[in-house]
Amino acid sequence: MGKIRFQKRFSLFLTMLCLTLCLGACGGSEAGKNADGKEKAGGGVKELRLAESFAYPSLDVHKDYYGWYTSIYGVSETLFRVADDLSIQPLLAKDYTVSEDGRTWTIRLADASFSNGNALTADMVMRNLQRLAGVNERFAYLADFKYTAEDDKTLSIATPEVYPTMLSDLSAPELGIMDLDNTKDFDNAPICTGPFVVKSFESEGTVVVEKNNAYWNGAVKLDQVTFYYMQDDETKLSAMQAGDIDGYTSVTAAAKEIFSNSPEAYSLTEIPATRLQFYVLNKNRLSDKVRQAINLTVDNQAIAAYLGGTVSPAVGPFGASAPYGQVTKPAVDAAKAKALLEEDGYALGSDGIYAKNGEPLTLNICYYAARSLDSIALLMQEQFKNVGIKANLTVQEDPDATYVASGDYDIALYCMIADKAGDPYYCVNALYRQDSKWALAGFPTKQSEELIDRLQYETDIQKRAELANRIVQMTIDDNAFGYVGLFNKTTVTKKGVVGIAEKCPFDFYGVNANTER
């Protein structure tokens, strides 16, 4: 054990040493200059230093998930973006219209330009979307659309059928727009429209961006931002305490407590994000009253407290700030849960467990040991015991190939990203459809399927939210699903640092023109 501790400490020492050397290298020769290389009056470069938990070998916006990070770095922008309140707002787009049949989207572009001064055109946007379809298999479906550059600033997109999630898709960071004609090195120096441009890029390492002096959408407040690749939580904590970085996201519960004790030095922002912990109740095995009793017993407030504030208690699959997150569920009520079990014919035995016809009420809870689901399973087991329900725990490495595929469970725990880019359909389709992997648990009904069909093709944003709320409320009222928690996005910054998307639930936004320190 002593050798292991030494190795960990030595590894941390080397990491911090490399960071210190890197900081010195980045800060020396540029200290008295603007982003354009000229001397800056009154002091050094106005720089922000941030830590990121992931780093990639390329900055090609369209490949893999690299566009997430060019967006975080403030280099690339999309036609639309998801606001902090989960509404979808124009960015490179000025506005849009949809044809009466819902199959043609006409998008007018803003008077935007690339960092080299070239104007953004409809033809360039069209070719970006076509390129993305060819290099990223997750977006291959874009090749099925017909694109027409009506003029320099007007693009039409025709789809084979009604496609209401178009704006959500066009907000995805992989749909960032590059100057395809003038970018010479897509992996290291893409030319985009964002408030920052790439100054230096180390594959799977440090990235430095500097002010785009030709930014089309207002003045950029920072001269430079440096992103250090730090995967280890202890390293990020130490670097923050040492003053070597100005902020980072994904703060652990332990680090959060440390920063909270120094409010004069640090600002903490914590919001529910989009990764959902939930469970499915097998209607084919559990009666209506037993399922109702289960949902009245599971205390997600207590679970969130146990998990140290890393999650926020969930009511449904979406955050309460979303227009499609407006649902309700009953409060925890152990007395009512017991009464329901007794109404269902169960009697409390001398061992403290309810039984019917000599058989104890025993639940099989299946889970996999990731995303805190192992802790949740144990806490649920204890909560059930307190009301007289016995629970056995079954852990699997691959839930999709085992209990999800077979339907062999009473309660199935799972975790997924519920909201991908400001629209409810992805989650609703994945969880509640008659052909979904969860259909074996017995929820889908003719009514729910009809509502999901309507949601799939509804183009009015408000009506989409109303439909989603109705569908999710059905899953709650039917006690078919239980929503435990939404992982929190927790960001720490030095006092005075604002505007690093700390209030946005999505992970693919970062610095922007208004980021300040």
C-alpha positions as CSV (number, residue, x, y, z in Angstrom):
1,M,0.0,0.0,0.0
2,G,2.9,2.4,0.8
3,K,4.3,1.8,-2.7
4,I,1.0,2.5,-4.3
5,R,0.5,5.8,-2.3
6,F,4.1,6.9,-3.3
7,Q,3.4,6.1,-7.0
8,K,0.1,8.2,-6.9
9,R,1.8,11.1,-5.2
10,F,4.8,10.9,-7.6
11,S,2.4,10.8,-10.6
12,L,0.5,13.9,-9.2
13,F,3.8,15.7,-8.7
14,L,4.9,15.0,-12.3
15,T,1.5,16.2,-13.6
16,M,1.7,19.4,-11.6
17,L,5.3,19.9,-12.7
18,C,4.3,19.6,-16.3
19,L,1.5,22.0,-15.8
20,T,3.8,24.6,-14.2
21,L,6.2,24.3,-17.1
22,C,3.4,24.6,-19.6
23,L,2.0,27.6,-17.8
24,G,5.4,29.3,-17.9
25,A,5.9,28.5,-21.5
26,C,2.4,29.9,-22.5
27,G,2.7,33.0,-20.3
28,G,6.2,34.3,-21.0
29,S,6.7,35.7,-24.5
30,E,3.1,36.8,-24.8
31,A,2.7,38.6,-21.5
32,G,2.7,42.2,-22.9
33,K,0.9,41.6,-26.2
34,N,-2.5,41.7,-27.6
35,A,-3.9,38.7,-29.5
36,D,-2.7,40.3,-32.8
37,G,0.9,40.3,-31.4
38,K,1.1,44.1,-30.7
39,E,2.1,45.5,-27.4
40,K,-0.7,45.9,-25.0
41,A,-1.0,49.1,-22.9
42,G,-1.3,48.7,-19.2
43,G,-0.2,45.1,-18.7
44,G,-0.4,41.6,-19.9
45,V,-2.8,39.6,-22.0
46,K,-6.3,39.1,-20.6
47,E,-6.2,35.4,-20.4
48,L,-8.4,32.7,-18.9
49,R,-7.0,29.3,-18.0
50,L,-9.4,26.3,-17.8
51,A,-9.1,22.6,-17.3
52,E,-10.9,20.0,-19.4
53,S,-11.4,16.4,-18.6
54,F,-11.2,15.2,-22.2
55,A,-8.9,16.0,-25.1
56,Y,-9.0,14.8,-28.7
57,P,-6.5,14.2,-31.5
58,S,-8.2,16.5,-33.9
59,L,-10.1,19.8,-34.2
60,D,-12.1,18.7,-37.3
61,V,-15.5,19.9,-36.3
62,H,-17.4,17.3,-38.3
63,K,-15.5,14.1,-37.2
64,D,-16.4,11.9,-34.2
65,Y,-17.3,14.2,-31.2
66,Y,-14.5,16.7,-31.9
67,G,-17.1,19.4,-32.6
68,W,-18.1,19.4,-28.9
69,Y,-14.6,20.7,-28.1
70,T,-14.3,23.3,-30.9
71,S,-17.6,24.6,-29.5
72,I,-16.3,24.6,-25.9
73,Y,-13.2,26.4,-27.1
74,G,-15.3,29.1,-28.7
75,V,-14.0,28.3,-32.2
76,S,-17.0,26.9,-34.0
77,E,-20.6,27.9,-34.1
78,T,-23.8,26.3,-35.4
79,L,-26.9,27.7,-37.2
80,F,-28.9,27.5,-33.9
81,R,-27.9,27.0,-30.3
82,V,-29.6,25.8,-27.2
83,A,-30.1,28.5,-24.6
84,D,-29.7,28.0,-20.8
85,D,-33.5,27.7,-20.5
86,L,-33.4,24.9,-23.2
87,S,-35.1,27.0,-25.9
88,I,-33.5,26.9,-29.3
89,Q,-32.3,30.2,-30.5
90,P,-30.8,31.4,-33.9
91,L,-27.1,31.9,-34.0
92,L,-25.5,31.8,-37.5
93,A,-29.1,31.6,-38.7
94,K,-31.2,34.8,-38.7
95,D,-34.6,33.2,-38.8
96,Y,-36.4,30.3,-40.4
97,T,-39.8,29.2,-41.9
98,V,-41.3,25.7,-42.4
99,S,-43.6,24.8,-45.3
100,E,-47.2,23.9,-44.7
101,D,-46.5,20.2,-45.3
102,G,-43.6,20.4,-42.7
103,R,-41.1,19.0,-45.2
104,T,-39.2,22.1,-46.3
105,W,-37.2,24.3,-43.9
106,T,-36.1,27.7,-45.3
107,I,-33.3,29.3,-43.3
108,R,-32.1,32.8,-43.7
109,L,-28.5,33.4,-42.5
110,A,-27.2,36.1,-40.3
111,D,-24.6,38.5,-41.6
112,A,-21.9,36.3,-40.2
113,S,-18.3,35.8,-41.4
114,F,-15.4,33.5,-40.8
115,S,-12.3,34.5,-38.9
116,N,-10.6,35.2,-42.2
117,G,-13.2,37.8,-43.1
118,N,-15.0,35.7,-45.7
119,A,-18.8,35.9,-45.6
120,L,-20.9,33.0,-44.5
121,T,-23.0,31.8,-47.4
122,A,-25.8,29.4,-48.0
123,D,-23.7,27.4,-50.4
124,M,-20.9,27.0,-47.7
125,V,-23.5,25.9,-45.1
126,M,-24.9,23.3,-47.5
127,R,-21.5,21.9,-48.3
128,N,-20.7,21.6,-44.6
129,L,-23.8,19.6,-43.9
130,Q,-23.0,17.4,-46.9
131,R,-19.5,16.9,-45.7
132,L,-20.7,16.0,-42.2
133,A,-22.9,13.3,-43.6
134,G,-20.0,11.7,-45.4
135,V,-17.4,11.8,-42.5
136,N,-19.6,11.1,-39.4
137,E,-21.8,8.0,-39.5
138,R,-24.0,9.4,-36.7
139,F,-25.1,12.1,-39.2
140,A,-25.2,10.0,-42.3
141,Y,-29.0,10.7,-42.4
142,L,-28.2,14.2,-43.5
143,A,-27.4,12.8,-47.0
144,D,-31.1,12.0,-47.4
145,F,-32.1,15.7,-47.3
146,K,-32.1,17.9,-50.4
147,Y,-30.3,21.2,-50.0
148,T,-30.8,24.3,-52.2
149,A,-28.9,27.5,-51.9
150,E,-31.7,29.9,-52.9
151,D,-29.3,32.9,-52.8
152,D,-26.2,33.8,-50.8
153,K,-28.1,34.1,-47.5
154,T,-31.0,31.6,-48.0
155,L,-30.8,27.8,-47.6
156,S,-33.7,25.4,-48.0
157,I,-33.6,21.9,-46.7
158,A,-36.2,19.4,-48.0
159,T,-36.8,16.2,-46.1
160,P,-38.4,13.0,-47.3
161,E,-41.0,13.3,-44.5
162,V,-42.0,15.7,-41.8
163,Y,-38.9,16.3,-39.6
164,P,-39.8,18.5,-36.6
165,T,-36.4,18.0,-34.8
166,M,-34.5,19.9,-37.5
167,L,-33.7,22.9,-35.2
168,S,-32.4,20.5,-32.5
169,D,-30.2,18.8,-35.1
170,L,-28.9,22.0,-36.4
171,S,-27.9,23.0,-32.8
172,A,-25.7,19.9,-32.4
173,P,-22.0,21.0,-32.1
174,E,-20.9,18.6,-34.8
175,L,-22.9,20.8,-37.3
176,G,-20.5,23.7,-36.7
177,I,-19.7,25.5,-39.9
178,M,-16.1,25.7,-41.3
179,D,-14.7,27.6,-44.3
180,L,-14.1,24.5,-46.4
181,D,-12.4,26.3,-49.2
182,N,-9.7,28.0,-47.1
183,T,-9.1,25.6,-44.3
184,K,-5.8,23.9,-45.1
185,D,-5.5,21.8,-42.0
186,F,-8.8,20.6,-40.6
187,D,-7.2,18.6,-37.8
188,N,-5.2,21.4,-36.4
189,A,-6.5,24.8,-37.6
190,P,-10.1,24.8,-38.9
191,I,-11.3,28.3,-40.0
192,C,-14.7,28.9,-38.3
193,T,-17.0,31.7,-37.3
194,G,-16.5,31.7,-33.5
195,P,-15.2,34.5,-31.2
196,F,-11.8,32.7,-30.9
197,V,-9.3,31.2,-33.3
198,V,-6.8,28.4,-32.7
199,K,-3.4,29.7,-31.7
200,S,-1.8,26.4,-30.8
201,F,-3.1,22.8,-30.6
202,E,-1.4,19.8,-29.0
203,S,-3.1,16.6,-30.0
204,E,-4.8,15.2,-26.9
205,G,-3.2,17.9,-24.8
206,T,-3.2,21.7,-24.3
207,V,-5.2,24.0,-26.6
208,V,-4.7,27.7,-26.8
209,V,-7.2,30.0,-28.5
210,E,-7.0,33.7,-29.1
211,K,-9.4,36.5,-29.8
212,N,-11.0,36.5,-33.3
213,N,-10.4,40.2,-34.2
214,A,-12.9,39.8,-37.1
215,Y,-15.7,38.3,-35.0
216,W,-19.0,39.1,-36.6
217,N,-21.2,39.1,-33.4
218,G,-19.7,41.7,-31.1
219,A,-16.6,42.5,-29.2
220,V,-14.6,39.7,-27.6
221,K,-13.7,40.5,-24.1
222,L,-10.8,38.0,-23.6
223,D,-7.5,38.0,-25.5
224,Q,-6.7,34.4,-24.9
225,V,-8.0,31.2,-23.4
226,T,-5.8,28.2,-22.5
227,F,-7.4,24.8,-22.0
228,Y,-5.3,22.2,-20.1
229,Y,-6.1,18.5,-20.3
230,M,-6.5,17.3,-16.8
231,Q,-8.4,14.1,-16.3
232,D,-7.5,13.4,-12.7
233,D,-9.8,15.1,-10.2
234,E,-7.1,15.6,-7.6
235,T,-4.9,17.4,-10.2
236,K,-7.7,19.8,-11.1
237,L,-8.4,20.5,-7.4
238,S,-4.7,21.1,-6.7
239,A,-4.3,23.3,-9.8
240,M,-7.3,25.4,-8.8
241,Q,-6.1,25.8,-5.2
242,A,-2.6,26.8,-6.4
243,G,-4.1,29.5,-8.7
244,D,-2.8,27.8,-11.9
245,I,-6.2,27.6,-13.4
246,D,-9.3,29.8,-13.3
247,G,-12.0,27.2,-13.5
248,Y,-13.3,23.8,-14.5
249,T,-16.5,21.7,-14.7
250,S,-17.4,18.3,-13.3
251,V,-16.4,19.2,-9.7
252,T,-16.6,16.2,-7.4
253,A,-18.6,16.2,-4.2
254,A,-15.3,16.3,-2.1
255,A,-13.9,19.2,-4.1
256,K,-17.2,21.1,-4.0
257,E,-17.1,21.0,-0.2
258,I,-13.6,22.4,-0.2
259,F,-14.5,25.2,-2.5
260,S,-17.7,26.0,-0.6
261,N,-15.6,26.7,2.5
262,S,-13.8,29.6,0.6
263,P,-16.7,31.7,-0.9
264,E,-14.5,34.7,-1.0
265,A,-12.1,33.0,-3.5
266,Y,-14.4,30.7,-5.5
267,S,-17.8,30.8,-7.2
268,L,-19.7,27.5,-7.5
269,T,-22.5,27.0,-10.0
270,E,-24.6,23.8,-9.8
271,I,-27.5,23.0,-12.1
272,P,-29.3,19.8,-13.1
273,A,-27.9,18.6,-16.4
274,T,-29.2,16.1,-18.9
275,R,-28.0,12.6,-17.8
276,L,-30.9,10.7,-16.1
277,Q,-30.9,8.0,-13.5
278,F,-34.2,6.1,-13.7
279,Y,-35.8,2.7,-13.1
280,V,-38.4,0.7,-15.0
281,L,-41.2,-1.2,-13.2
282,N,-42.2,-4.5,-14.8
283,K,-46.0,-4.3,-15.2
284,N,-46.1,-8.0,-16.2
285,R,-44.8,-9.0,-12.8
286,L,-46.0,-6.3,-10.4
287,S,-49.6,-5.3,-9.7
288,D,-50.8,-1.7,-10.0
289,K,-50.9,-1.2,-6.2
290,V,-47.4,-2.8,-5.6
291,R,-45.9,-0.5,-8.3
292,Q,-47.7,2.5,-6.7
293,A,-46.3,1.5,-3.3
294,I,-42.8,1.2,-4.8
295,N,-42.9,4.7,-6.2
296,L,-44.3,6.1,-2.9
297,T,-41.3,4.5,-1.1
298,V,-38.3,5.5,-3.3
299,D,-37.0,8.7,-1.8
300,N,-34.9,10.4,-4.4
301,Q,-34.3,13.4,-2.1
302,A,-32.5,11.1,0.3
303,I,-30.7,9.4,-2.6
304,A,-29.5,12.8,-3.9
305,A,-28.3,13.8,-0.4
306,Y,-26.4,10.5,0.0
307,L,-24.7,11.1,-3.4
308,G,-23.2,14.3,-2.1
309,G,-25.0,16.7,-4.3
310,T,-23.7,15.1,-7.6
311,V,-27.3,14.7,-8.7
312,S,-30.6,16.6,-8.3
313,P,-33.8,14.8,-7.6
314,A,-35.8,14.2,-10.8
315,V,-39.5,14.5,-11.3
316,G,-39.4,13.3,-14.9
317,P,-36.7,12.7,-17.4
318,F,-36.2,16.4,-18.2
319,G,-35.2,19.3,-16.1
320,A,-38.0,21.4,-14.6
321,S,-36.7,24.5,-16.5
322,A,-37.6,22.9,-19.8
323,P,-41.0,23.5,-21.3
324,Y,-41.3,19.8,-21.8
325,G,-40.3,19.1,-18.2
326,Q,-43.6,20.2,-16.6
327,V,-44.8,17.1,-14.9
328,T,-45.6,16.1,-11.3
329,K,-45.4,13.0,-9.1
330,P,-46.7,12.1,-5.6
331,A,-44.5,12.8,-2.6
332,V,-42.9,9.9,-0.7
333,D,-45.5,8.4,1.7
334,A,-44.5,5.3,3.5
335,A,-47.9,5.0,5.4
336,K,-49.8,5.1,2.1
337,A,-47.4,2.6,0.5
338,K,-48.1,0.1,3.4
339,A,-51.9,0.7,3.1
340,L,-51.7,-0.1,-0.7
341,L,-49.9,-3.3,0.0
342,E,-52.5,-4.3,2.5
343,E,-55.3,-3.4,0.1
344,D,-53.6,-5.7,-2.4
345,G,-53.8,-8.6,0.0
346,Y,-50.5,-8.5,1.7
347,A,-50.1,-8.8,5.5
348,L,-47.1,-7.8,7.5
349,G,-45.3,-10.8,9.0
350,S,-43.4,-11.1,12.2
351,D,-40.1,-10.7,10.3
352,G,-41.3,-7.2,9.2
353,I,-41.9,-8.3,5.6
354,Y,-45.2,-8.2,3.8
355,A,-46.4,-11.6,2.4
356,K,-49.4,-13.0,0.5
357,N,-50.4,-16.6,0.6
358,G,-47.3,-17.4,2.5
359,E,-45.0,-15.8,-0.1
360,P,-43.0,-12.7,1.0
361,L,-43.1,-9.7,-1.3
362,T,-39.6,-9.9,-2.8
363,L,-38.4,-7.6,-5.6
364,N,-35.5,-8.4,-8.0
365,I,-33.7,-5.1,-8.7
366,C,-31.3,-5.4,-11.6
367,Y,-28.6,-2.8,-12.2
368,Y,-25.0,-2.2,-13.5
369,A,-22.2,-0.7,-11.4
370,A,-21.8,2.6,-13.1
371,R,-23.2,6.2,-12.8
372,S,-23.8,5.6,-9.1
373,L,-26.5,2.9,-9.9
374,D,-24.9,0.5,-7.5
375,S,-25.3,3.0,-4.6
376,I,-28.9,3.7,-5.7
377,A,-29.7,0.0,-5.7
378,L,-28.5,-0.4,-2.2
379,L,-30.4,2.7,-1.0
380,M,-33.6,1.5,-2.6
381,Q,-33.1,-1.9,-1.0
382,E,-32.9,-0.2,2.4
383,Q,-35.9,2.0,1.7
384,F,-38.0,-1.0,0.7
385,K,-37.0,-2.9,3.8
386,N,-38.2,0.0,6.0
387,V,-41.8,-0.4,4.6
388,G,-41.8,-4.2,4.6
389,I,-40.6,-5.1,1.1
390,K,-37.7,-7.5,0.6
391,A,-35.4,-6.7,-2.4
392,N,-32.7,-8.9,-4.0
393,L,-29.9,-7.1,-6.0
394,T,-28.7,-8.5,-9.3
395,V,-25.7,-6.8,-10.9
396,Q,-24.8,-7.2,-14.6
397,E,-21.8,-5.8,-16.6
398,D,-23.9,-5.4,-19.8
399,P,-27.5,-4.4,-19.0
400,D,-28.5,-4.2,-22.6
401,A,-27.5,-7.8,-23.3
402,T,-28.9,-9.2,-20.1
403,Y,-31.9,-7.9,-18.1
404,V,-32.9,-5.2,-20.5
405,A,-33.0,-7.7,-23.4
406,S,-34.8,-10.4,-21.5
407,G,-37.2,-8.4,-19.4
408,D,-36.2,-10.6,-16.4
409,Y,-36.5,-8.0,-13.6
410,D,-39.0,-6.5,-11.3
411,I,-37.1,-3.2,-11.3
412,A,-34.5,-2.3,-13.8
413,L,-32.1,0.6,-13.1
414,Y,-30.5,2.5,-16.0
415,C,-28.8,5.7,-16.9
416,M,-28.9,7.7,-20.2
417,I,-28.7,11.2,-21.6
418,A,-32.3,12.2,-21.8
419,D,-32.0,15.6,-23.5
420,K,-29.5,15.7,-26.4
421,A,-30.2,19.2,-27.7
422,G,-33.3,20.9,-26.5
423,D,-36.0,18.5,-27.7
424,P,-37.9,15.7,-25.9
425,Y,-38.4,13.3,-28.8
426,Y,-35.1,11.4,-28.5
427,C,-35.8,10.3,-25.0
428,V,-39.6,9.7,-25.5
429,N,-38.9,7.5,-28.5
430,A,-36.1,5.6,-26.7
431,L,-38.1,4.8,-23.5
432,Y,-41.8,4.6,-24.3
433,R,-42.2,3.2,-27.8
434,Q,-43.9,-0.1,-28.5
435,D,-40.7,-1.3,-30.3
436,S,-38.3,0.1,-27.6
437,K,-36.1,-2.1,-25.5
438,W,-38.2,-1.2,-22.5
439,A,-41.5,-2.4,-24.0
440,L,-41.0,-5.8,-22.4
441,A,-42.0,-4.2,-19.1
442,G,-45.5,-3.6,-20.4
443,F,-46.0,0.2,-20.4
444,P,-46.7,1.1,-24.0
445,T,-50.4,1.5,-24.8
446,K,-52.4,2.4,-27.8
447,Q,-52.9,5.9,-26.4
448,S,-49.2,6.5,-25.6
449,E,-48.2,5.3,-29.0
450,E,-50.6,7.6,-30.7
451,L,-49.3,10.6,-28.7
452,I,-45.7,9.7,-29.6
453,D,-46.6,9.4,-33.3
454,R,-48.1,12.9,-33.0
455,L,-44.9,14.2,-31.2
456,Q,-42.7,12.7,-34.0
457,Y,-44.3,14.9,-36.6
458,E,-45.6,18.0,-34.7
459,T,-43.7,21.1,-35.8
460,D,-45.1,23.6,-33.3
461,I,-42.6,23.9,-30.4
462,Q,-45.3,24.6,-27.8
463,K,-47.4,21.7,-28.9
464,R,-44.4,19.4,-28.8
465,A,-43.8,20.4,-25.2
466,E,-47.4,19.7,-24.3
467,L,-47.4,16.3,-26.0
468,A,-44.2,15.3,-24.3
469,N,-45.6,16.4,-20.9
470,R,-48.7,14.3,-21.4
471,I,-46.7,11.2,-22.4
472,V,-44.3,11.5,-19.4
473,Q,-47.1,12.1,-17.0
474,M,-48.8,8.9,-18.3
475,T,-45.6,7.0,-17.3
476,I,-45.8,8.5,-13.8
477,D,-49.5,8.0,-13.3
478,D,-49.2,4.4,-14.5
479,N,-46.3,3.8,-12.1
480,A,-44.4,2.3,-15.1
481,F,-41.2,4.4,-14.6
482,G,-39.5,6.0,-11.6
483,Y,-37.2,9.0,-12.2
484,V,-34.4,9.2,-9.6
485,G,-32.0,12.0,-10.5
486,L,-30.4,14.2,-13.0
487,F,-26.6,14.5,-12.8
488,N,-25.6,18.0,-11.8
489,K,-23.2,20.1,-13.8
490,T,-21.0,21.7,-11.2
491,T,-18.6,24.4,-12.2
492,V,-16.0,26.2,-10.1
493,T,-14.4,29.5,-11.1
494,K,-12.3,32.1,-9.4
495,K,-14.2,35.1,-8.3
496,G,-15.0,37.4,-11.2
497,V,-14.9,34.7,-13.9
498,V,-18.2,34.5,-15.7
499,G,-19.6,33.2,-19.0
500,I,-18.1,29.7,-19.4
501,A,-21.5,28.2,-19.9
502,E,-21.8,27.4,-16.2
503,K,-25.5,27.8,-16.3
504,C,-26.2,25.7,-19.4
505,P,-27.0,22.0,-18.8
506,F,-25.2,20.9,-21.9
507,D,-21.6,19.9,-21.9
508,F,-20.7,21.2,-25.4
509,Y,-20.7,24.9,-24.7
510,G,-17.8,26.9,-23.1
511,V,-16.3,30.3,-23.7
512,N,-17.9,33.0,-25.8
513,A,-17.5,36.6,-26.7
514,N,-18.9,37.7,-23.3
515,T,-16.7,35.5,-21.2
516,E,-15.1,37.7,-18.6
517,R,-12.6,37.6,-15.8
